[in-house]
Amino acid sequence: MKNAIKELYVPVLSVIIAIIIGSIIMIITGFNPITAYVSLFIGAFGSVNNIANTLANSVPLILTGLGVAISFRAGLFNIGAEGQYWIGAIVGVWIGYHFQGLPWYIHIPFALVAAMIAGGLWAGIIPGFAKAYTGAHEVITTMMMSYIAIYFSHFLLEFGPMMEKGSIPQSPKIQASAVIPFMVKNTQLSYGIFIALIAAAFVYWLMFKTTWGFEMRAVGLNQRASKYAGMNVPFNIVLSLGLSGMFAGLAGAVQMLGVQHRLYDSFTSGYGYTAIVVALLAKNNPIGVIFAAILFAALGTGSQLMQLNAQVPGQLADVITGLIIFFVAADKIIKLFREKFAKSSKEEASV
């Protein structure tokens, strides 16, 4: 319990400090922070539809965040979740429209599993083996593979076999049997939210209740000690990156089958990059990833009403996000403030 509180301390304090500094910025620039934050909250959680859209936006962030958290726990910096997301989206959509006559209980799992495998291979084969056996830095390899995936999707939709006939670069619409149904009308919330929650519970079990999870975390803490303990370090590196890519690929498929229903010619979704922030805020805890993803989804959906009601630029939500990242990454600064506060409190008590 104490460890859980310690893990929560820095993220929660980081969010609070970011909100306070955001308020100061608003006051300096002539905006009312109370009106802004009330509008932000109402825009994210003020109605059933708003809550549904916030949860819908959190689904891909939860899944990609889980993938990044796995790699971070293993001491690996998977910066290519965006590319793995797109590979999963490509495979999920292709299976979604290419195969006809399948019942939904076969078609949907088929597309999701295939997308997971594709994302896992995309992260595990080249970046994973390169890191495990040649020492190539995974930041470079995963980032380069990400660019390849994004431009590959661009090719498929503008000049390649996935382009639907017509002037708009997009894929054909997936079959009805591959569609993940919506939960709330007039929103984007699908039953994919349950897939995300189940995935978070699975990752928690895998990382903290199994031997594989223990070994991946041990390798992340100290590869040399893990090797002397008899652990297969190269295997765990490949496994960690592969699992990371699998969840990013799953995010792409769930988003396509549950929300978009086809692949559009878009160079980036941003989910893979925001997932890094989500994992950092959650301290790589799978359950924490859920709440961190909802927070960032809320900043995105609520900023629209904040801009409308309080006339505050929507980009201020990005400023708050950046401040959260800074304070989470600079947790030593927060610890320093805490130690000084505790010291001053002791001195006051002794007087």
C-alpha positions as CSV (number, residue, x, y, z in Angstrom):
1,M,0.0,0.0,0.0
2,K,2.8,2.4,0.9
3,N,4.6,1.6,-2.4
4,A,1.4,2.4,-4.3
5,I,1.0,5.7,-2.5
6,K,4.7,6.6,-3.3
7,E,4.1,5.8,-7.0
8,L,1.0,8.0,-7.0
9,Y,2.7,10.9,-5.2
10,V,4.8,12.3,-8.0
11,P,2.2,12.0,-10.8
12,V,-0.6,13.6,-8.8
13,L,1.7,16.4,-7.6
14,S,2.9,16.9,-11.2
15,V,-0.6,17.4,-12.4
16,I,-1.5,19.8,-9.6
17,I,1.6,21.9,-10.2
18,A,1.0,21.9,-14.0
19,I,-2.6,23.2,-13.4
20,I,-1.3,25.9,-11.0
21,I,1.3,27.1,-13.5
22,G,-1.3,26.9,-16.3
23,S,-3.5,29.2,-14.1
24,I,-0.7,31.7,-13.7
25,I,-0.1,31.7,-17.5
26,M,-3.8,32.4,-18.0
27,I,-3.9,35.3,-15.5
28,I,-0.8,36.8,-17.1
29,T,-2.3,36.6,-20.6
30,G,-5.6,38.0,-19.5
31,F,-7.8,34.9,-19.2
32,N,-9.9,33.6,-16.3
33,P,-8.4,30.3,-15.1
34,I,-11.6,29.3,-13.1
35,T,-13.8,29.7,-16.2
36,A,-11.2,27.9,-18.3
37,Y,-10.9,24.9,-16.0
38,V,-14.6,24.6,-15.4
39,S,-15.2,24.6,-19.1
40,L,-12.4,22.1,-19.6
41,F,-14.0,19.8,-17.0
42,I,-17.5,20.2,-18.4
43,G,-16.3,19.6,-22.0
44,A,-14.7,16.3,-20.8
45,F,-17.2,15.0,-18.2
46,G,-20.2,17.4,-18.3
47,S,-22.6,15.0,-20.0
48,V,-23.0,11.4,-20.9
49,N,-21.9,12.1,-24.5
50,N,-18.9,14.1,-23.3
51,I,-17.9,11.3,-20.9
52,A,-18.3,8.8,-23.7
53,N,-16.2,10.8,-26.1
54,T,-13.5,11.2,-23.5
55,L,-13.4,7.5,-22.8
56,A,-13.4,6.8,-26.6
57,N,-10.3,9.0,-27.0
58,S,-8.7,7.2,-24.1
59,V,-8.9,3.7,-25.7
60,P,-6.0,4.0,-28.1
61,L,-4.0,5.9,-25.5
62,I,-4.5,3.0,-23.0
63,L,-3.4,0.4,-25.4
64,T,-0.4,2.2,-26.8
65,G,0.5,3.4,-23.3
66,L,0.5,-0.3,-22.1
67,G,2.9,-1.2,-24.9
68,V,5.3,1.7,-24.1
69,A,5.1,0.9,-20.4
70,I,6.1,-2.7,-21.0
71,S,9.2,-1.6,-22.9
72,F,10.1,1.0,-20.3
73,R,9.8,-1.6,-17.5
74,A,12.3,-3.7,-19.4
75,G,14.7,-0.7,-19.7
76,L,13.9,-0.2,-23.4
77,F,12.8,3.1,-25.0
78,N,10.3,2.1,-27.6
79,I,9.8,5.4,-29.5
80,G,8.1,3.7,-32.4
81,A,4.7,2.9,-31.0
82,E,3.2,5.3,-33.6
83,G,4.5,3.1,-36.5
84,Q,3.4,-0.1,-34.7
85,Y,0.0,1.5,-34.3
86,W,-0.2,2.1,-38.1
87,I,0.9,-1.4,-38.9
88,G,-1.8,-2.8,-36.7
89,A,-4.3,-0.4,-38.3
90,I,-3.3,-1.5,-41.8
91,V,-3.6,-5.2,-41.1
92,G,-6.9,-4.8,-39.1
93,V,-8.5,-2.8,-41.9
94,W,-7.3,-5.1,-44.7
95,I,-8.7,-8.2,-42.9
96,G,-11.8,-6.1,-42.1
97,Y,-12.8,-5.5,-45.7
98,H,-11.0,-8.3,-47.5
99,F,-12.6,-11.3,-45.8
100,Q,-16.3,-11.6,-46.5
101,G,-19.0,-13.9,-45.1
102,L,-17.4,-14.4,-41.7
103,P,-19.5,-14.2,-38.5
104,W,-18.5,-11.3,-36.2
105,Y,-17.2,-13.6,-33.4
106,I,-14.6,-14.8,-35.9
107,H,-14.0,-11.7,-38.0
108,I,-13.3,-9.3,-35.1
109,P,-10.9,-11.5,-33.1
110,F,-9.2,-12.5,-36.4
111,A,-8.5,-8.9,-37.3
112,L,-7.4,-8.0,-33.7
113,V,-5.0,-10.9,-33.3
114,A,-3.5,-10.4,-36.8
115,A,-2.9,-6.7,-36.0
116,M,-1.3,-7.7,-32.7
117,I,1.0,-10.1,-34.4
118,A,1.9,-7.6,-37.1
119,G,2.7,-4.9,-34.5
120,G,4.7,-7.3,-32.4
121,L,6.8,-8.5,-35.4
122,W,7.3,-4.9,-36.5
123,A,8.8,-4.0,-33.1
124,G,10.4,-7.3,-32.2
125,I,12.1,-8.5,-35.4
126,I,14.4,-5.7,-36.5
127,P,14.6,-3.4,-33.4
128,G,14.4,-6.3,-31.0
129,F,17.0,-8.6,-32.6
130,A,19.2,-5.6,-33.4
131,K,19.2,-4.5,-29.8
132,A,19.6,-8.0,-28.4
133,Y,22.5,-9.2,-30.6
134,T,24.2,-6.1,-32.0
135,G,23.5,-3.5,-29.3
136,A,21.8,-1.1,-31.8
137,H,20.0,1.5,-29.9
138,E,16.2,0.9,-29.9
139,V,15.4,4.6,-30.0
140,I,16.9,4.9,-33.5
141,T,15.6,1.6,-34.8
142,T,12.1,1.9,-33.5
143,M,11.9,5.5,-34.7
144,M,13.1,4.6,-38.2
145,M,10.6,1.7,-38.4
146,S,7.9,4.1,-37.3
147,Y,8.7,6.4,-40.3
148,I,8.7,3.3,-42.6
149,A,5.2,2.3,-41.4
150,I,3.7,5.7,-41.7
151,Y,5.0,6.3,-45.2
152,F,4.1,2.7,-46.2
153,S,0.5,3.5,-45.2
154,H,0.7,6.6,-47.2
155,F,1.8,4.6,-50.3
156,L,-1.0,2.0,-49.8
157,L,-3.7,4.6,-49.7
158,E,-2.5,6.9,-52.5
159,F,-0.9,4.6,-55.0
160,G,-1.2,1.1,-53.6
161,P,-3.6,-1.8,-53.4
162,M,-5.6,-0.5,-50.4
163,M,-6.8,2.7,-52.2
164,E,-10.5,2.8,-52.8
165,K,-11.6,3.9,-56.2
166,G,-12.2,7.6,-56.3
167,S,-10.3,10.8,-55.6
168,I,-10.0,10.5,-51.8
169,P,-7.0,8.6,-50.5
170,Q,-8.7,6.1,-48.3
171,S,-9.3,2.3,-47.9
172,P,-12.5,0.5,-48.6
173,K,-14.9,0.4,-45.6
174,I,-14.6,-2.7,-43.4
175,Q,-17.4,-5.4,-43.5
176,A,-20.2,-5.0,-41.0
177,S,-19.1,-8.3,-39.4
178,A,-15.7,-6.6,-38.5
179,V,-17.3,-3.6,-36.8
180,I,-16.9,-3.2,-33.1
181,P,-20.4,-1.8,-32.1
182,F,-20.8,1.6,-30.5
183,M,-22.0,1.7,-26.8
184,V,-23.5,5.2,-26.7
185,K,-25.4,6.7,-29.7
186,N,-23.9,9.9,-31.3
187,T,-20.5,9.2,-29.7
188,Q,-17.4,7.4,-30.7
189,L,-17.4,5.1,-27.7
190,S,-17.3,1.5,-28.8
191,Y,-17.0,-1.8,-26.9
192,G,-13.3,-1.4,-27.6
193,I,-13.1,0.2,-24.1
194,F,-13.5,-3.2,-22.6
195,I,-10.7,-4.6,-24.7
196,A,-8.5,-1.8,-23.4
197,L,-9.5,-2.5,-19.7
198,I,-8.9,-6.3,-20.2
199,A,-5.6,-5.6,-21.8
200,A,-4.5,-3.4,-18.8
201,A,-5.5,-6.2,-16.4
202,F,-3.6,-8.7,-18.5
203,V,-0.4,-6.6,-18.6
204,Y,-0.6,-6.1,-14.8
205,W,-0.9,-9.8,-14.3
206,L,1.9,-10.5,-16.8
207,M,4.4,-8.0,-15.5
208,F,3.8,-8.5,-11.7
209,K,2.5,-12.1,-11.3
210,T,4.5,-14.2,-13.8
211,T,8.1,-15.3,-14.2
212,W,8.3,-13.7,-17.6
213,G,7.2,-10.4,-16.2
214,F,9.7,-10.6,-13.3
215,E,12.5,-11.4,-15.7
216,M,11.6,-8.5,-18.0
217,R,11.6,-6.1,-15.1
218,A,14.9,-7.6,-13.8
219,V,16.5,-7.1,-17.2
220,G,15.3,-3.5,-17.2
221,L,16.9,-2.9,-13.8
222,N,20.3,-4.5,-14.5
223,Q,21.1,-6.6,-17.5
224,R,24.4,-7.8,-16.2
225,A,23.0,-9.0,-12.9
226,S,20.1,-10.7,-14.7
227,K,22.6,-12.5,-16.9
228,Y,24.6,-13.8,-13.9
229,A,21.3,-14.9,-12.4
230,G,20.7,-17.2,-15.4
231,M,18.2,-15.1,-17.3
232,N,18.2,-15.0,-21.0
233,V,18.7,-11.3,-21.6
234,P,18.5,-11.3,-25.4
235,F,15.2,-13.3,-25.3
236,N,13.7,-10.8,-22.8
237,I,14.7,-7.8,-24.9
238,V,13.1,-9.3,-28.0
239,L,10.0,-10.4,-26.0
240,S,9.6,-6.9,-24.3
241,L,9.8,-5.0,-27.6
242,G,7.6,-7.6,-29.3
243,L,4.9,-7.3,-26.6
244,S,5.2,-3.5,-26.7
245,G,4.5,-3.6,-30.5
246,M,1.6,-6.0,-30.0
247,F,-0.4,-3.7,-27.8
248,A,0.4,-0.7,-30.1
249,G,-0.8,-2.8,-33.1
250,L,-3.9,-3.8,-31.1
251,A,-4.6,-0.1,-30.5
252,G,-4.6,0.6,-34.3
253,A,-7.0,-2.3,-35.0
254,V,-9.4,-1.3,-32.2
255,Q,-9.5,2.3,-33.4
256,M,-10.2,1.2,-37.0
257,L,-12.8,-1.4,-36.2
258,G,-14.5,0.5,-33.5
259,V,-14.3,4.2,-34.6
260,Q,-13.1,4.9,-38.1
261,H,-14.1,1.7,-40.0
262,R,-11.6,2.5,-42.7
263,L,-8.0,3.8,-43.1
264,Y,-7.6,7.4,-44.1
265,D,-4.5,8.9,-45.6
266,S,-3.1,10.5,-42.4
267,F,0.6,10.7,-41.7
268,T,0.3,10.5,-37.9
269,S,-2.4,9.8,-35.3
270,G,-0.3,11.1,-32.5
271,Y,-1.4,8.2,-30.2
272,G,2.0,6.6,-30.3
273,Y,3.8,9.7,-29.2
274,T,1.2,10.6,-26.5
275,A,1.5,7.1,-25.2
276,I,5.1,7.9,-24.1
277,V,3.7,10.7,-21.9
278,V,0.9,8.4,-20.6
279,A,3.4,5.7,-19.6
280,L,5.7,8.3,-17.9
281,L,2.8,9.8,-15.9
282,A,1.6,6.3,-14.9
283,K,5.1,5.4,-13.8
284,N,4.8,2.4,-16.1
285,N,2.0,0.9,-14.0
286,P,-0.6,-0.8,-16.2
287,I,-3.5,0.3,-13.9
288,G,-2.1,3.8,-13.8
289,V,-2.0,3.9,-17.6
290,I,-5.8,3.8,-17.6
291,F,-6.1,6.9,-15.5
292,A,-3.3,8.8,-17.2
293,A,-4.9,8.0,-20.6
294,I,-8.2,9.3,-19.4
295,L,-6.5,12.5,-18.2
296,F,-4.9,13.2,-21.5
297,A,-8.0,12.3,-23.4
298,A,-10.0,14.7,-21.2
299,L,-7.5,17.5,-21.9
300,G,-8.1,16.9,-25.6
301,T,-11.9,16.8,-25.5
302,G,-12.4,19.4,-22.9
303,S,-10.1,21.9,-24.6
304,Q,-12.7,22.5,-27.3
305,L,-15.3,23.8,-24.9
306,M,-12.6,25.7,-23.0
307,Q,-11.7,27.5,-26.2
308,L,-15.3,28.3,-26.9
309,N,-16.5,29.4,-23.4
310,A,-13.4,31.0,-21.9
311,Q,-11.8,32.1,-25.2
312,V,-8.6,30.3,-24.0
313,P,-6.6,28.9,-27.0
314,G,-6.9,25.1,-27.1
315,Q,-3.1,24.9,-27.3
316,L,-3.0,25.7,-23.6
317,A,-4.0,22.1,-23.0
318,D,-0.8,21.2,-24.8
319,V,1.1,23.6,-22.5
320,I,-0.4,21.8,-19.4
321,T,0.6,18.5,-21.0
322,G,4.1,19.7,-21.4
323,L,4.3,20.9,-17.8
324,I,3.0,17.5,-16.6
325,I,5.8,15.8,-18.6
326,F,8.4,18.1,-17.2
327,F,7.5,17.6,-13.6
328,V,7.1,13.8,-14.0
329,A,10.5,13.6,-15.7
330,A,12.0,15.9,-13.1
331,D,10.7,14.0,-10.1
332,K,13.9,14.7,-8.2
333,I,12.9,18.4,-8.1
334,I,9.6,17.5,-6.5
335,K,11.4,15.3,-4.0
336,L,13.7,18.2,-3.2
337,F,10.7,20.5,-2.5
338,R,9.1,17.8,-0.4
339,E,12.3,17.3,1.7
340,K,12.6,21.1,2.2
341,F,9.0,21.3,3.2
342,A,9.4,18.5,5.7
343,K,12.6,20.1,7.1
344,S,10.9,23.5,7.6
345,S,7.9,21.8,9.2
346,K,10.2,20.0,11.7
347,E,12.0,23.3,12.5
348,E,8.7,25.1,13.1
349,A,7.5,22.2,15.4
350,S,10.8,22.3,17.4
351,V,10.5,26.1,18.0
